[in-house]
Amino acid sequence: MALYLITGIAGFIGSSIARALVSRGEQVRGVDNFATGKHENLADILDRIDFHEADITNLDDMHNACKGVDYVTHQAAIPSVPKSVLDPLGSNLANIDGTVNVLVAARDAKVKRVVYAASSSAYGDTPTLPKHEDMRPDPISPYAVQKLASEQYMVSFYRCYGLETVCLRYFNIFGPRQDPSSPYSGVLAKFTTQMLKGEQPTIHGDGETSRDFTYIDNAVEANLLACQAPAEKVAGQVFNTATGRRVTLNETFQVLKGLTGYKGEPKYGPERAGDVKHSLADISKAEAGLGYKTLVDFEEGLRRTVEWYRKTGVGRQASGVRS
C-alpha cells in the first residue's frame, strides 16, 4: 500500500483527491495551513487520513510531511489571478517558494514522484486554439508567472536530481466543495450559489469569454494516473488537464438558468485585469501519456455541482458572496 502526501488537502481539489485515494484503500497524509482550505472539506475522512496542519513555506514542515512518502500531489497554492495582481509578493511566497520547499523535501525523502497542479494560465492570451503543451508560454498575471516558474522547477528537479515530476495544467476546474464565498473563487461556484439564491450574477466582459470548464472528477483522475504512469512516458513532462471543449460565459449562464430555476438575466461588468479571453485544451498528449480521458462532461458536471450546492445548502449559507 502506497503512502500519498497531498499538499493543500483541505482545499477543493486536494480534498477531492484525498477522497478518491481513501476509497481505493490507499494511505493518505495531508498538509494544509487553512489559508484557503476548509476544515469541513475533510470532516468525513479526517479519521482515515494522517493530517498535519502545516505550511508549505516552512521547509521543516515539509521535511516532516515527506517522511516515508511514495507520491506527492502538490495542490497547495493561492489559486487566484486577481489576488496575485493585488498581492504579488504574498502569492509568490506561497506559489513559488512553497513549491521549492516541497521539491527539496521530496528529493531528500526519496519520494518516487511529485505531481504538480500547474495552470493553463501559463499559455496567456495567445490567439491559437486549442492550447497544446509545445506552445511558447506567454503568462499575463503574476499568478500565471508563478505557476509557470514552478513548472520549470519541477522539470529542473527531474533533470538535476532524478526526482520524477509530472505537471498537470488545469483548465478551470469546478465542482462540489469549491468555495463560493471568496471574491477570488471560481466563476461557476459563484454563479451557481448566487442563482440558487435568486441573486443576479455578474459576467465580467461581454460574456463571450470562453473556458474549457473541467469537472473535478477529471482532475482527480489525472492526478491518480500521473502517479502511476510509466516514467518513460511522463517524468519531467507537462500535460493539459481538461475536456477539449470550450463554453462561453453566456452559454454557461443559460445552462445554469435551467438547472437552478433562476428567472433573471445577468449583469455585465468590466473585464478583470489579468484574465485571458479564450481557453481551450488539446488533451491528446494526456490521452497518450497518461491514459487520460474525460470522465464527466460539462453539462453533467454542472448538473452534479448544482445538485450538491442545493442539497448542502451552501448557496443559502454563503452570505456576502461577491461577484
C-alpha positions as CSV (number, residue, x, y, z in Angstrom):
1,M,0.0,0.0,0.0
2,A,1.5,3.4,-1.1
3,L,1.6,6.5,1.1
4,Y,0.4,9.6,-0.7
5,L,1.1,13.2,0.6
6,I,-1.4,15.8,-0.6
7,T,-0.5,19.4,0.0
8,G,-3.5,21.7,0.3
9,I,-5.6,18.7,1.3
10,A,-8.3,20.9,2.8
11,G,-8.9,22.7,-0.5
12,F,-11.4,21.9,-3.2
13,I,-9.2,19.8,-5.4
14,G,-6.9,18.4,-2.6
15,S,-9.8,17.1,-0.6
16,S,-11.3,15.5,-3.7
17,I,-8.1,13.7,-4.4
18,A,-8.0,12.5,-0.8
19,R,-11.5,11.0,-1.0
20,A,-10.6,9.1,-4.2
21,L,-7.4,7.7,-2.6
22,V,-9.2,6.7,0.7
23,S,-11.9,5.0,-1.3
24,R,-9.2,2.9,-3.0
25,G,-7.7,1.9,0.3
26,E,-4.5,3.9,0.0
27,Q,-2.7,5.6,2.8
28,V,-3.1,9.4,2.8
29,R,-1.2,12.1,4.6
30,G,-2.2,15.7,4.1
31,V,-0.9,19.2,5.0
32,D,-2.8,22.5,5.0
33,N,-2.5,25.8,6.7
34,F,-6.2,26.7,6.1
35,A,-5.3,29.9,4.3
36,T,-7.9,28.9,1.7
37,G,-8.7,25.3,2.7
38,K,-11.7,24.5,4.8
39,H,-12.0,22.1,7.8
40,E,-15.4,20.9,6.6
41,N,-13.8,19.6,3.4
42,L,-12.1,16.9,5.5
43,A,-14.8,16.3,8.1
44,D,-16.0,13.0,6.6
45,I,-12.5,11.5,6.1
46,L,-10.4,13.0,8.9
47,D,-10.4,9.8,10.8
48,R,-9.0,7.9,7.8
49,I,-6.1,10.2,6.9
50,D,-2.9,11.4,8.6
51,F,-3.5,15.2,8.7
52,H,-0.9,17.8,9.7
53,E,-1.7,21.5,10.0
54,A,1.4,22.8,8.3
55,D,2.6,25.4,5.8
56,I,4.5,24.7,2.6
57,T,6.6,27.8,3.1
58,N,8.2,26.1,6.1
59,L,10.8,23.7,5.0
60,D,10.9,21.8,8.3
61,D,7.2,21.2,8.0
62,M,7.7,19.8,4.5
63,H,10.6,17.6,5.5
64,N,8.4,16.1,8.3
65,A,5.5,15.7,5.9
66,C,7.5,13.9,3.3
67,K,9.0,11.2,5.6
68,G,8.1,7.7,4.2
69,V,6.0,9.1,1.4
70,D,5.8,7.4,-2.0
71,Y,3.9,10.0,-4.0
72,V,3.2,13.7,-3.6
73,T,0.3,15.6,-5.2
74,H,1.1,19.2,-4.7
75,Q,-2.1,21.2,-4.8
76,A,-1.3,23.9,-2.2
77,A,-1.3,27.4,-3.7
78,I,-3.0,30.8,-3.6
79,P,-5.0,30.0,-6.7
80,S,-6.2,33.4,-7.8
81,V,-5.3,35.7,-10.7
82,P,-6.9,38.8,-9.1
83,K,-5.3,38.2,-5.8
84,S,-1.9,37.8,-7.4
85,V,-2.4,41.2,-9.1
86,L,-3.2,42.8,-5.8
87,D,-0.6,41.0,-3.8
88,P,2.2,39.6,-6.0
89,L,4.6,39.1,-3.1
90,G,2.2,37.1,-1.0
91,S,1.3,34.9,-3.9
92,N,4.9,34.5,-4.9
93,L,5.8,33.2,-1.4
94,A,3.1,30.5,-1.5
95,N,3.2,29.6,-5.1
96,I,7.0,29.6,-5.8
97,D,8.9,29.4,-2.5
98,G,6.4,26.9,-1.2
99,T,6.8,24.7,-4.3
100,V,10.6,24.7,-4.0
101,N,10.3,23.6,-0.4
102,V,8.0,20.7,-1.4
103,L,10.5,19.7,-4.1
104,V,13.5,19.9,-1.7
105,A,11.7,17.9,0.9
106,A,10.5,15.3,-1.6
107,R,14.0,14.9,-3.0
108,D,15.6,14.5,0.4
109,A,12.9,11.9,1.4
110,K,13.5,10.0,-1.8
111,V,9.9,10.3,-2.8
112,K,9.1,8.3,-6.0
113,R,7.2,11.1,-7.8
114,V,5.7,14.6,-7.4
115,V,2.6,15.5,-9.3
116,Y,2.1,19.3,-9.6
117,A,-1.1,21.3,-10.0
118,A,0.0,23.6,-12.8
119,S,-2.2,26.1,-14.6
120,S,-3.5,26.8,-18.1
121,S,-2.9,30.5,-17.3
122,A,0.7,29.8,-18.4
123,Y,-0.5,30.0,-22.0
124,G,-1.6,33.5,-21.7
125,D,-3.9,35.2,-24.2
126,T,-2.3,33.8,-27.4
127,P,-5.0,33.5,-30.1
128,T,-4.0,29.9,-31.1
129,L,-6.6,27.4,-30.1
130,P,-6.5,24.7,-28.8
131,K,-3.6,25.2,-26.5
132,H,-1.0,22.4,-26.7
133,E,1.9,21.8,-24.4
134,D,4.6,22.7,-27.0
135,M,3.3,26.2,-27.4
136,R,5.5,29.1,-26.2
137,P,4.2,30.2,-22.8
138,D,3.0,33.8,-22.5
139,P,1.8,34.4,-18.9
140,I,0.0,37.6,-18.2
141,S,-0.7,37.7,-14.5
142,P,1.7,37.3,-11.6
143,Y,-0.2,34.1,-10.7
144,A,0.4,32.7,-14.2
145,V,4.2,33.6,-14.0
146,Q,4.4,31.8,-10.6
147,K,2.7,28.7,-11.8
148,L,4.9,28.5,-14.9
149,A,8.0,29.1,-12.8
150,S,7.0,26.2,-10.5
151,E,6.6,24.0,-13.6
152,Q,10.1,24.8,-14.6
153,Y,11.3,23.9,-11.1
154,M,9.5,20.6,-11.4
155,V,11.3,19.8,-14.7
156,S,14.6,21.1,-13.2
157,F,14.4,18.7,-10.2
158,Y,13.8,15.8,-12.6
159,R,16.8,16.7,-14.7
160,C,19.1,17.7,-11.9
161,Y,18.2,15.2,-9.2
162,G,16.3,12.4,-10.9
163,L,13.1,13.2,-8.9
164,E,10.2,12.2,-11.1
165,T,7.8,15.0,-11.6
166,V,4.6,15.4,-13.6
167,C,2.9,18.8,-14.2
168,L,-0.9,18.9,-14.9
169,R,-2.0,22.2,-16.4
170,Y,-5.6,22.5,-15.0
171,F,-8.2,24.2,-17.2
172,N,-10.9,25.8,-15.0
173,I,-11.7,23.0,-12.6
174,F,-15.1,23.2,-11.0
175,G,-17.4,21.0,-8.9
176,P,-18.7,20.4,-5.3
177,R,-16.9,22.0,-2.4
178,Q,-15.5,24.8,-4.4
179,D,-15.7,27.8,-2.2
180,P,-18.2,30.3,-3.5
181,S,-17.7,32.9,-0.7
182,S,-14.4,34.3,-1.8
183,P,-14.2,37.2,-4.2
184,Y,-11.5,35.2,-6.0
185,S,-13.5,31.9,-6.3
186,G,-14.3,30.2,-9.5
187,V,-17.0,31.6,-11.7
188,L,-19.1,28.5,-11.7
189,A,-19.2,28.3,-7.9
190,K,-20.2,31.9,-7.6
191,F,-22.8,31.8,-10.4
192,T,-24.3,28.6,-9.0
193,T,-24.7,29.8,-5.4
194,Q,-25.9,33.2,-6.5
195,M,-28.5,31.9,-8.9
196,L,-29.8,29.3,-6.4
197,K,-30.4,32.2,-4.0
198,G,-32.1,34.3,-6.7
199,E,-29.3,36.8,-6.8
200,Q,-28.1,38.4,-10.1
201,P,-24.7,37.2,-11.2
202,T,-22.2,39.5,-12.8
203,I,-20.4,38.5,-16.0
204,H,-17.1,40.3,-16.5
205,G,-16.8,41.5,-20.1
206,D,-19.3,40.7,-22.9
207,G,-20.0,37.1,-21.9
208,E,-18.2,35.7,-24.9
209,T,-15.1,34.8,-22.9
210,S,-14.8,31.1,-23.2
211,R,-13.3,28.4,-20.9
212,D,-12.5,24.7,-21.1
213,F,-14.5,24.1,-17.9
214,T,-13.4,20.8,-16.4
215,Y,-15.3,18.9,-13.8
216,I,-13.4,17.9,-10.6
217,D,-13.6,14.1,-11.3
218,N,-11.5,14.6,-14.4
219,A,-8.7,16.4,-12.5
220,V,-8.7,13.8,-9.7
221,E,-8.4,11.0,-12.3
222,A,-5.5,12.9,-14.0
223,N,-3.6,13.1,-10.7
224,L,-4.1,9.4,-9.9
225,L,-3.0,8.4,-13.4
226,A,0.0,10.7,-13.2
227,C,1.2,9.0,-10.1
228,Q,1.2,5.6,-11.7
229,A,2.0,6.1,-15.4
230,P,5.3,4.7,-16.7
231,A,8.2,7.1,-16.0
232,E,9.4,6.9,-19.6
233,K,6.1,8.4,-20.7
234,V,5.6,11.1,-18.1
235,A,8.6,12.0,-16.0
236,G,9.6,15.6,-16.4
237,Q,6.6,16.3,-18.7
238,V,3.7,18.7,-18.7
239,F,0.1,17.6,-19.6
240,N,-3.1,19.6,-20.1
241,T,-5.9,18.5,-17.9
242,A,-9.2,19.5,-19.4
243,T,-12.0,18.3,-21.7
244,G,-11.0,19.6,-25.1
245,R,-14.2,21.7,-25.4
246,R,-14.9,25.4,-24.6
247,V,-18.0,27.1,-23.4
248,T,-18.7,30.8,-23.2
249,L,-19.9,32.5,-20.1
250,N,-23.2,33.4,-21.8
251,E,-23.8,29.8,-22.7
252,T,-22.8,28.8,-19.1
253,F,-25.4,31.2,-17.7
254,Q,-28.1,29.7,-19.9
255,V,-27.3,26.2,-18.7
256,L,-27.3,27.2,-15.1
257,K,-30.5,29.1,-15.6
258,G,-32.2,25.9,-16.5
259,L,-30.6,23.9,-13.7
260,T,-31.2,26.4,-10.9
261,G,-34.6,27.8,-11.9
262,Y,-33.2,31.4,-11.9
263,K,-35.6,33.7,-13.7
264,G,-33.5,36.8,-14.3
265,E,-30.7,37.9,-16.6
266,P,-27.0,38.6,-15.7
267,K,-25.5,42.0,-15.4
268,Y,-22.3,42.8,-17.2
269,G,-19.2,44.4,-15.7
270,P,-15.7,45.4,-16.8
271,E,-13.2,42.6,-17.7
272,R,-10.9,41.7,-14.9
273,A,-7.2,42.5,-15.1
274,G,-5.0,39.6,-16.0
275,D,-7.8,37.4,-17.4
276,V,-7.4,35.7,-20.8
277,K,-10.2,35.8,-23.3
278,H,-10.4,32.2,-24.6
279,S,-9.1,28.9,-23.3
280,L,-9.3,25.5,-24.9
281,A,-7.1,22.5,-24.4
282,D,-5.6,19.9,-26.7
283,I,-5.7,16.8,-24.5
284,S,-4.1,14.4,-26.9
285,K,-0.8,14.3,-25.1
286,A,-2.5,13.4,-21.8
287,E,-4.5,10.7,-23.5
288,A,-1.4,9.2,-25.0
289,G,0.9,9.6,-22.0
290,L,-1.4,9.2,-19.0
291,G,-4.2,7.2,-20.5
292,Y,-6.4,10.2,-19.6
293,K,-9.9,10.6,-20.9
294,T,-12.8,12.9,-20.0
295,L,-14.9,11.0,-17.4
296,V,-17.6,13.7,-16.9
297,D,-18.6,16.3,-19.5
298,F,-19.5,19.9,-18.8
299,E,-23.3,19.6,-18.6
300,E,-23.3,16.5,-16.4
301,G,-20.6,18.1,-14.2
302,L,-22.7,21.3,-13.9
303,R,-25.8,19.3,-13.0
304,R,-23.9,17.4,-10.2
305,T,-22.5,20.7,-8.9
306,V,-25.8,22.4,-8.7
307,E,-27.3,19.4,-7.0
308,W,-24.6,19.4,-4.4
309,Y,-24.9,23.1,-3.6
310,R,-28.7,22.7,-3.5
311,K,-28.5,19.6,-1.2
312,T,-25.9,21.0,1.2
313,G,-27.5,24.5,1.3
314,V,-24.1,26.1,0.7
315,G,-25.7,28.5,-1.7
316,R,-28.1,29.7,1.0
317,Q,-25.4,29.8,3.7
318,A,-22.8,31.7,1.7
319,S,-23.9,35.2,2.6
320,G,-21.9,38.1,1.3
321,V,-21.0,36.4,-1.9
322,R,-19.3,38.9,-4.2
323,S,-19.0,39.0,-7.9
